[in-house]
Amino acid sequence: MTSSSGVWAVGGSRSLSRAGQAVAQYVTSEMLASGSRLAVGCCTGADAAVIRTAIQDCHARRLQIFSVFG
């Protein structure tokens, strides 16, 4: 992860183990709860875990989601 202008860019594997998913969910929840904003792609794996957690925690507005095809 990196940060610029208060937005953290999140990236990771497209294939996560259950333990990897748990880590991604925990980190996402903690960062969003502290008021951080996250930028993420729209792939499977780590990206999907971040998006899913943000929605479940009602923090989807703090996400910037990037996609190649619009």
N, C-alpha and C positions, 0 to 999 in steps of 0.2 A: 504494500500500500504506500501511496505517496500523497502529500497534501500540498495544495496550492490554493491560496485565496479561501481557506476555510472549507474546501471540498476535498474529501479523500477519494482517491481513485482506487477501486478494488478490482483485483484480477486473480484468477486462479485456474486450477485444472478444470477441464470439461468433464472429468470423471472423478467423483469424490467417494471415498469410503463413508460408512456411517459415522465414523469418528471425525472425518474431515468435514462432513456436513454439520455435525454438532459444533465443531469449532467455528465454522463460518457463521452459523446461527448465533452463537454466543457473542462473538465479536461484533456482528452486525447489531444485535440488540443493545449491547453496551454502548456502542458508538452513537447510535441513533437516540438512545435515552439521554445521552450527555449533550445532545443538541447538534451533533455533527451532521454534515450533509455528505452523501456518498454518490459517486459516479461509478456506473457499472455498465457492462455490455449486456447483451440479451441472449447469451448462450446457455447451454446446460451446465450442470456442475456448480461451481462456485457462484457464478452469476445468478443462476436460478435460486440458489440458497439465500443469497442476499435479498433478491426481490421478494421471494416468498416470506422471509422473516420480516421485512419492512411492512409488507401488507398485513401480516398477522398482528404485528405490534402497532398498527395504525400510524405508521410513520412514512407511508409511501410518498407523501409530498416532499420528503427530504431526499428523494432519489433523483438522479439524472441518469436516464437509461439511453444508451447509444445503440443504434443499429446501422448496419451497412446499407440496407435497402429502404430506409426511411421509416 
